[in-house]
Amino acid sequence: MDSSSAGQEDDRERRGISERASLDKRALRRSFLDNLLYVQGKFPRLATKNDYYLALAHTVRDRLMQRWISTAAAYTTQCSRTVCYLSAEFLMGPHLGNNLINLGIYDVAAEVVGELGLDLEDLLYQEEEPGLGNGGLGRLAACFIDSLATLEVPALGYGIRYEYGIFHQTLSDGWQVEKTDKWLRFGNPWELARPEWAVEIKFGGHTEQYTDEHQRLRVRWVAARIVNGVPYDTPILGYHVNTANTLRLWKAEAPESFDFGQFNRGDYAGAVTQKIVSENLSKVLYPNDEQEAGKELRLQQQFFFVSCSLQDMLRILQIQRIPVEKFHEKFAVQLNDTHPSIGVAELMRLLVDEQLLAWDTAWDITCKSFGYTNHTLMPEALERWSLPLFQRVLPRHLEIIYEINARFLDQVRIRFFGDEARIARLSLIEEQGPRYVRMANLACVGSHAINGVADLHTELLKQDVLKDFYELCPEKFSNKTNGVTPRRWIVLANPRLTSLITETLGDGWIRDLDLLRGLESHIDDAAFVQRWQAVKRANKADLATHIERRLQISIDPDSLFDVQVKRIHEYKRQHLAALHIVALYCRIKANPNIEMVPRTFIFGGKAAPGYHMAKLMIKLITAIGDVVNFDPDVRGRLKVAFLPNFSVTNGQRIYPAADLSEQISTAGKEASGTGNMKFQMNGALTIGTMDGANIEIMEEVGKENFFQFGLLTPEVYAWQARGYRPQECYERSPALREVIDLIGSGYFARGDSSVFKPLIDVLLRYDPYFLLADFDSYVACQDEVSAVYKDKHRWARMAILNSARSGKFSSDRTIRQYCSEIWNVDKVPVRLLSQEDVEADFMQ
């Protein structure tokens, strides 16, 4: 060892910095090799790429530990007010790249592994992506906890550690096939199990009344079954700060995994039945709930993680010696949609039955603790549970909900005397026909704040979906337009653009996205515009290579990349884009020499396993591709690619390469959207309806930099009111009629006219999402897109302005609004603990 190295080590010792926490290149290399040898148990000649990935992951996790422990110590010492974000989904994406970015050692790590003959990009793609979300809801939760850590706000993310995530999607003859997502098959180097903090969760059984020592009537819940919830913690590091918050996911385990009595009696299967039944709770993300068993499991899942989380909060109160009466002062609990809304009844149970508080005191604490974010305008997405199911699973909670409802409706009757219809609409119990518990109503009644996630969405909540609650308590309502984290969706996903922006503006924009406005002064700088175009061209070439490897479809990087990636659903209208492709194809067939801007249509997204129409939409897209991609008349002017298994990883490839962002949902149906923001940040132009956050994107970028089409929300409502007849749209538009007839003839199904008949029948008879009404407007708008794309300089100018004006859509802005307007929580800077601090803690 040379004297300078010895001096550095002495200095680290004086400052109490462990070698395992050091960020310098030499220490990273040593740790990487140590972890390969002593954690993976491999020497290089026998190691696989996955071994190298895991060695690097453990090397990075070691660097997170000092920050994670220091953060926990700061929060515990200061008894900091804490945000608790309850979400059934956390679609985190791979951790390694994001942690390297946030630690500021991405380039250093690339050098370390590069000098050992490895490629960092190869190692990044070894990471199994945690499939813990279905789409926008889970991705939003991931962005929020990234921003909370970056803004140094004390926070805990609470959810479920699904053993099998959202299914792995493959295509067979164009049809979606669901396969098990075994994301944990090689382990998860980022998590730590905390079995010492396990909690008991009850299900079923009955309730009993008793009198306590003060002669007060109490209720105890005698459960039929008990499951243990075991927390698994993952550090969530902020960008270039010491704060590392915790994502705490719960795994279900049986109290006793093995029944020796049954085993000894020869019942070998029965000996492990309890273990199997218990672990089903955290087995899979969103079981198919078409059958009653699926509905029951889904309700059990939601209660499981919410009860685990609330009990964990009570444990934290006890550790920090905070009286339970101050629960709402310590915690700001946010319900991410209706999935965790059972938390209102569960917190009441814990406070009244377990902590023995008076009802009124408990109710005051509960209402001050909870905030509710609504994410949908679709009535069917506002969860409700049949009374028999709810009674069977959660008997005590049904009693509590009845009591909440009785007290609440007493207040409603006084406020709206004689308005029985309003009382019925506001009730927590749906009385018309079969009786149901309305979970959105429970969330509204038990929360002090209710918010939508885009300006239009919030207004529609007030005017329609939650109108009665708004008229009752308008002060509860506010808007918090969604946002996404620029750390993952620009810095990690688009390193070329990151370098260009940073060279131009400095790196402050990564923490303050409003600084991207500085790009506007460069739109007339020919050299800058040329570099911008080169970045986009290189990203498109990368995606083209990936698509060719994956799908064996050769595409032109100079074609217009027209992209729609999101969950497959009729209201998101992927089939409208499909009809447009057919319309262009019909133009070519009518005139094979027609001049046309070459386009590559890229789709991605998963259909719910039980949603046949969404699966048929995928089949239509792939079937069109099978014809268009290989018709010699087309001569490469049109290409269609459906990338299976859309995920965060695939999104990181796709968003930077897109030219055109398809945001074409029916006006008034999409709450916000977040993919639209990721595309915009990366310089894609949007073609969209005035729906969700599209409206705010257009307001930010200017109408001249946005391709708008379609009915407005009031027009959609007006058409619905007077009776929409889609057949009239079909008869009135020759282009639409040609497209529908060609699909209906079986042309894209090898002559089988029955394949797409269900989809055509729905469109012509009902068309609930006004696809045919918007068709002509959409095609005309797409013609405008083609005209603009021909002018490369104009397109680049519009793209730069889109990116420059995306600052509003950072999740940092969204979280600042939540913190100041709903949660009333402040940042808590974290000082890194030294070894001396740790040793001193032993003495306390």
Buried (B, 14 or more C-beta within 10 A) or exposed (E): EEEEEEEBBEEBEEEBBBBBBBEEBEBBBBBBBBBBBEBBEBEEEEBEEBBBBBBBBBBBBBBBBBBBBBBBBBBEEEBBBBBBBBBBBBBBBBBBBBBBBBBEBBEBBBBBBEEEEBEBEEBBBBBBBBBBBBBBBBBBBBBBBBBBBBBBBBBBBBBBBBBBBBBBBEBEEBBBEBEEBEBBEBEBBBBBBBEEBBBEBBBBBEBEEEEEEEEEEEBEBEBEBBBBBBBBBBBBBBBBBBBBBBBBBBBBBBEEEEBEEBBEEEEEEEBBEBBEEBBBBBBBBBBBBEEEEBBBBBBBBBBBBBBBBBBBBBEBBEEBEBEBBEBBBBBBBBBBBBBBBBBBBBBBBBBBBEBBBEBEBBBBBBBBBBBBBBBBBEEEBBBBBBBEBBBBBBBBBBBBBEBBBEEBBEEBBEEBEEBEEBBBBBBBBBEEEEEBBBBBBBBBBBBBBBBBBBBBBBBBBBEBBBBBBBEBBEEBBBBBBBBBBBBBBBBBBBBBBBEBBBEBBEEEBBBEBBBBBBBEEBBEBEEBBEBBBEBBBBBBBBBBEBBEEEBEBEBBBEBBBBBBBBBBBBBBBBBBBBBBBBBBBBBBBEEEEEEBBBBBBBBBBBBBBEBEBBBBBBBBBBBBBBBBBEBEEBEEBBBBBBBBBBBBBBBBBBBBBBBBBBBBBBBBBBBBBBBBBBBBBBBBBBBBBBBBBBBBBBBBBEEEBBBBBBBBBEBBBEBEEEEBBBEEBBEEBEBBEBBBEBBBEBBBBEEEEEBBBEBBEBBBEEBBBBBBBBBBBBBEBBEEBBEBBEEEEEBBBBBBBBBBBBBBBBBBBBBBBBBEBBBEBEBBEBEBBBBEBBEEEEEE
